[in-house]
Amino acid sequence: MIITAVVALLAWLWLAATGFWRTDQRLPPRREPVAWPSVAVVVPARDEAAILPETLPALLAQRYPGPLRTILVDDGSGDGTGDLARALGGARLIVTTPGDRPPGWTGKLWALAHGVTEAGEVDFLLFTDADIAHGPDSVTALVASADGRDLVSQMARLRTGTRWERLIVPAFVYFFAMLYPFRRVNGPGRTAAAAGGCCLVRRTALERAGGVAAIKDALIDDVALGRAIKRAGGRIWLGLADDVRSVRPYPTLRSLWDMIARSAYTQLRHSPLLLAGTVLGLALVFLAPPVLTFAATGAARALALAAWLLMTATFVPMLRYYRQPWPAALLLPVTATLYLLMTVDSAVRHWRGRGATWKGRSYG
């Protein structure tokens, strides 16, 4: 027990020192250009008729001082998404369809590629999902922050309306930041990522990276895009949003479970070895401290309690960002247990041939 407690505490001392838990990475200082560049907003949408009335009007009402076009790519919807978008957007919106998806492409990336083609010779492309609600100055802030950068991405503030969302969503962003520390992403090193819900990319940088075709089969397409841009010599930035939010509801544990399990094993590159390491790591880092706090005695209990308190402290800033009470940080081991089970379930689904599924489509 003492060895496990020591290892857990050392792990948390190291993790805390990395600063992954900080929530201060917001849009960089804005520098208004002499002439505002042209921007094309590309929205891939598949069966989004229920959600577009909450998001599309705000996107079309952007107070951007430069040339701006909005393109919605109707990706084979069966619920009237395209017709609704035309009714909502009128002359302010281009609604198009990408045609049949070629082999080897995911649906979303094929839709994005079609939107890029439709956009033409613009300076910037803003990739944003249909469930993302933008504040009126969102595009202006993104472009003003892109001075000297090739990709600026904001992780939209996700919904926390239900008790399951409040339990799981802040931890989802916390774990993402643990995998891809924002400060390291924004630095010159190899760490790269992006948030697909709100991603402004310089068109020439995207072309240097091989275009959307370079990541055509990526299931975790936002991270793949960030890597491609950075690998091609681009400068990227990722942070938390203040004026960009997702309105997509995940009201039940099942809906959240499916959302995470859909790509968890893909994140591990479908490797049983990485899966085993992840399960062991989650158990050691997140579960051992509270278990040993109650089960051990003496020095082992004291060390385990210190690890648990340090874990709790690193989660508090994310809870504050999501406007949740700080004592909820003590429940992080419970949420980590759920994530461990979701990850294992993701692997089991893959082994049984079910793979990742999204809106009627299945991917290996």
C-alpha positions in Angstrom: 0.0 0.0 0.0 2.8 2.4 0.9 4.4 2.0 -2.5 1.1 2.6 -4.4 0.5 5.7 -2.3 4.0 7.1 -2.9 3.7 6.5 -6.7 0.3 8.1 -6.8 1.5 11.2 -4.9 4.6 11.5 -7.1 2.4 11.2 -10.2 0.2 14.1 -8.9 3.1 16.2 -8.0 4.4 15.9 -11.5 1.0 16.4 -13.1 0.4 19.5 -11.0 3.8 20.9 -12.0 2.9 20.6 -15.8 0.1 23.1 -15.4 -2.3 21.2 -17.6 -5.1 22.1 -15.2 -4.9 25.8 -15.7 -7.8 27.5 -17.4 -6.0 30.8 -18.4 -5.5 29.9 -22.0 -8.1 32.3 -23.6 -8.0 34.1 -26.9 -4.6 35.8 -27.3 -4.4 39.6 -27.3 -6.2 41.0 -30.2 -4.5 43.1 -32.9 -6.9 44.6 -35.4 -5.5 44.3 -39.0 -5.2 47.3 -41.2 -7.5 45.5 -43.7 -9.8 42.8 -42.4 -9.2 39.5 -44.3 -11.9 37.5 -46.0 -13.4 34.6 -44.1 -15.6 31.7 -45.1 -17.5 29.9 -42.4 -18.0 26.2 -43.2 -20.7 24.3 -41.2 -21.0 20.6 -41.9 -24.5 19.5 -40.9 -26.1 16.0 -40.9 -29.6 15.7 -39.4 -29.4 19.0 -37.5 -32.8 20.4 -38.1 -33.7 20.3 -34.4 -30.6 22.3 -33.4 -30.0 24.8 -36.2 -32.7 27.3 -35.0 -30.6 27.8 -31.8 -27.3 28.3 -33.6 -27.5 29.4 -37.2 -29.2 32.9 -36.7 -26.3 34.0 -34.4 -23.7 32.8 -36.9 -25.5 34.7 -39.7 -25.6 37.9 -37.5 -21.9 38.2 -37.0 -20.6 41.8 -36.7 -17.5 41.2 -38.8 -16.0 44.2 -40.5 -14.5 42.3 -43.4 -15.8 40.1 -46.2 -17.7 37.1 -44.7 -19.6 34.2 -46.2 -21.3 31.4 -44.5 -21.6 27.9 -46.1 -23.6 25.1 -44.7 -22.9 21.7 -46.2 -25.9 19.4 -45.9 -24.2 16.0 -45.4 -27.0 13.6 -46.6 -29.5 14.7 -44.0 -32.9 12.9 -43.8 -34.6 15.4 -41.6 -34.9 18.5 -43.8 -31.7 20.1 -42.5 -30.9 21.8 -45.9 -34.4 23.2 -46.4 -34.6 24.5 -42.9 -31.2 26.2 -43.3 -32.3 27.8 -46.5 -35.4 29.2 -44.7 -33.4 30.5 -41.8 -30.5 31.9 -43.9 -32.1 33.2 -47.1 -29.6 35.1 -49.2 -27.1 35.3 -46.4 -26.4 31.6 -46.5 -25.0 29.2 -49.1 -26.5 25.7 -48.7 -24.8 23.0 -50.6 -24.4 19.2 -50.7 -21.2 17.3 -51.2 -22.4 14.4 -53.2 -21.5 10.7 -52.6 -18.8 10.2 -50.1 -15.7 8.5 -51.7 -14.2 5.4 -50.0 -11.7 6.3 -47.2 -13.4 9.6 -46.2 -15.4 10.2 -43.0 -18.6 12.0 -43.7 -17.7 15.2 -41.8 -14.4 15.6 -43.5 -15.9 15.0 -46.9 -18.4 17.8 -46.1 -15.6 20.1 -44.9 -13.6 19.5 -48.1 -16.6 20.3 -50.2 -17.1 23.5 -48.1 -13.5 24.5 -48.6 -13.9 24.1 -52.4 -17.1 26.2 -52.3 -15.3 28.9 -50.3 -12.7 29.5 -52.9 -9.7 31.9 -52.5 -10.5 33.3 -49.0 -7.9 34.2 -46.5 -9.4 32.2 -43.6 -11.8 29.3 -43.1 -13.8 29.0 -39.9 -14.8 25.3 -39.4 -17.6 25.2 -36.9 -20.2 22.5 -36.0 -23.9 22.9 -36.3 -24.4 22.7 -32.6 -22.1 25.6 -31.8 -23.6 29.0 -30.8 -21.3 32.0 -31.4 -21.5 35.4 -29.8 -22.0 38.3 -32.2 -18.3 39.2 -32.3 -16.9 35.7 -32.3 -15.5 35.8 -35.9 -14.0 39.2 -35.3 -12.2 38.1 -32.1 -10.9 34.9 -33.8 -9.5 36.8 -36.7 -8.0 39.6 -34.6 -6.3 36.9 -32.5 -4.9 35.1 -35.5 -2.1 37.6 -36.2 1.0 35.5 -36.9 -0.9 32.3 -36.3 -2.2 29.7 -38.8 -4.8 28.0 -36.7 -6.8 29.5 -33.8 -9.2 27.1 -32.1 -11.5 27.5 -29.1 -12.9 24.6 -27.1 -16.6 25.6 -26.9 -18.2 25.7 -23.5 -20.3 22.5 -23.3 -23.7 22.2 -21.8 -24.0 21.4 -18.0 -27.7 21.5 -17.6 -28.4 18.1 -16.2 -26.7 16.3 -13.3 -25.0 13.9 -15.6 -23.6 16.7 -17.7 -22.4 18.5 -14.6 -20.6 15.3 -13.4 -19.0 14.3 -16.7 -18.6 17.3 -19.0 -16.1 19.4 -16.9 -14.0 16.2 -16.5 -14.2 15.6 -20.2 -12.4 18.9 -20.9 -10.0 18.4 -17.9 -9.0 15.0 -19.3 -8.6 16.5 -22.8 -6.3 19.1 -21.4 -4.3 16.4 -19.6 -3.7 14.6 -22.9 -3.1 17.9 -24.8 -1.9 20.6 -22.4 -3.0 23.8 -24.0 0.3 25.6 -23.2 2.3 22.9 -24.9 0.0 22.9 -27.9 0.5 26.7 -28.1 4.2 26.4 -27.9 6.8 25.4 -30.5 7.0 21.7 -29.5 5.4 18.7 -31.1 2.2 18.6 -29.0 -0.7 19.6 -31.3 -4.5 19.6 -31.1 -7.5 21.6 -31.9 -11.2 21.8 -31.0 -13.3 21.0 -34.0 -16.4 22.9 -32.9 -14.6 26.3 -33.5 -11.4 26.2 -35.6 -10.2 29.2 -37.6 -7.5 28.1 -40.1 -5.5 30.1 -42.6 -6.3 28.8 -46.1 -2.7 28.8 -47.3 -1.6 26.9 -44.2 -4.3 24.3 -44.8 -3.1 23.9 -48.4 0.6 23.5 -47.2 -0.6 20.7 -44.9 -2.2 18.9 -47.8 -5.8 20.2 -47.4 -8.6 18.3 -45.7 -7.6 15.3 -47.8 -4.5 14.9 -45.6 -6.8 13.8 -42.7 -9.7 12.4 -44.7 -10.0 9.2 -42.6 -9.4 10.7 -39.2 -12.1 10.0 -36.6 -10.7 12.5 -34.2 -10.5 15.1 -36.9 -9.8 18.2 -34.8 -6.6 16.8 -33.2 -5.6 15.5 -36.6 -6.0 18.9 -38.2 -4.0 20.6 -35.5 -1.2 18.0 -36.0 -1.2 18.5 -39.7 -1.0 22.3 -39.6 1.8 22.2 -37.0 3.7 19.5 -38.8 3.6 21.6 -41.9 5.3 24.4 -40.0 2.2 26.3 -39.0 1.8 28.1 -35.7 -1.3 27.0 -33.8 -3.3 28.1 -30.7 -5.9 26.3 -28.6 -7.8 27.5 -25.6 -11.1 27.8 -23.8 -13.9 29.8 -25.1 -15.8 32.6 -23.4 -18.3 33.4 -26.2 -18.6 30.1 -28.0 -20.8 27.3 -26.6 -22.3 24.0 -27.6 -26.1 23.7 -27.3 -26.2 20.0 -28.0 -27.8 18.2 -25.0 -26.5 15.0 -23.5 -29.2 14.6 -20.9 -28.6 11.0 -19.9 -25.6 8.9 -18.8 -26.2 6.7 -21.9 -25.9 9.7 -24.3 -22.7 10.9 -22.6 -21.4 7.3 -22.5 -21.9 6.8 -26.2 -20.4 10.2 -27.1 -17.1 9.3 -25.2 -17.0 5.6 -26.1 -17.4 6.4 -29.7 -13.8 7.5 -30.1 -12.0 6.5 -26.8 -10.3 3.4 -28.3 -9.5 5.3 -31.5 -7.6 7.8 -29.3 -5.6 4.8 -28.1 -4.9 3.9 -31.8 -6.8 0.6 -31.3 -3.8 -0.7 -29.2 -4.5 -3.3 -26.5 -1.2 -2.3 -24.9 -2.2 1.3 -24.7 -5.6 0.3 -23.4 -4.0 -1.7 -20.6 -1.6 1.2 -19.8 -4.5 3.6 -19.7 -6.6 1.4 -17.4 -3.7 0.9 -15.1 -2.8 4.6 -15.1 -6.4 5.7 -14.4 -6.6 3.2 -11.6 -3.3 4.3 -10.0 -3.7 8.0 -10.4 -7.4 8.6 -9.9 -8.7 5.6 -7.9 -5.9 4.6 -5.6 -5.8 7.8 -3.6 -9.4 7.8 -2.3 -9.4 4.0 -1.9 -6.2 4.1 0.2 -7.4 7.1 2.1 -10.1 4.9 3.6 -8.4 1.5 3.4 -4.9 2.2 4.5 -3.4 3.3 7.8 -0.5 5.4 8.9 1.9 6.9 6.3 0.1 5.2 3.4 -3.2 6.9 4.3 -1.5 10.3 4.7 0.2 10.0 1.4 -2.9 8.9 -0.3 -4.9 11.7 1.2 -2.3 14.2 0.0 -2.6 12.8 -3.5 -6.4 13.0 -3.4 -6.3 16.6 -2.2 -3.8 17.6 -4.9 -6.0 15.9 -7.5 -9.0 17.8 -6.2 -7.1 21.1 -6.3 -6.2 20.7 -9.9 -9.8 20.1 -10.9 -11.2 23.2 -9.1 -10.3 25.7 -11.9 -12.2 23.7 -14.5 -15.2 23.5 -12.2 -15.0 27.3 -11.8 -14.9 27.7 -15.5 -18.1 25.7 -15.8 -19.6 27.6 -12.8 -19.9 24.5 -10.7 -19.3 24.3 -6.9 -15.7 23.4 -5.9 -16.7 20.5 -3.5 -17.7 18.6 -6.7 -14.0 18.2 -7.3 -14.0 15.5 -4.6 -16.1 13.4 -7.0 -13.4 13.3 -9.7 -12.4 9.7 -8.8 -16.1 8.7 -9.5 -16.0 10.4 -12.9 -12.6 8.8 -13.7 -14.1 5.4 -12.9 -16.8 6.1 -15.4 -14.3 7.2 -18.0 -12.3 4.0 -17.4 -15.4 1.9 -18.0 -16.3 3.9 -21.1 -12.8 3.4 -22.5 -13.0 -0.3 -22.0 -16.5 -0.4 -23.5 -15.1 1.5 -26.5 -12.5 -1.3 -27.0 -15.1 -4.0 -26.6 -17.2 -2.4 -29.2 -14.3 -2.3 -31.6 -13.4 -6.0 -30.9 -17.0 -7.0 -31.6 -16.9 -5.2 -35.0 -19.2 -2.4 -34.0 -16.6 0.4 -34.3 -17.4 4.1 -34.1 -20.9 5.1 -35.1 -22.3 8.6 -35.7 -25.7 9.5 -37.1 -26.2 6.2 -39.0 -22.7 5.8 -40.2 -20.1 3.3 -38.9 -16.4 3.6 -39.1 -13.9 0.9 -38.3 
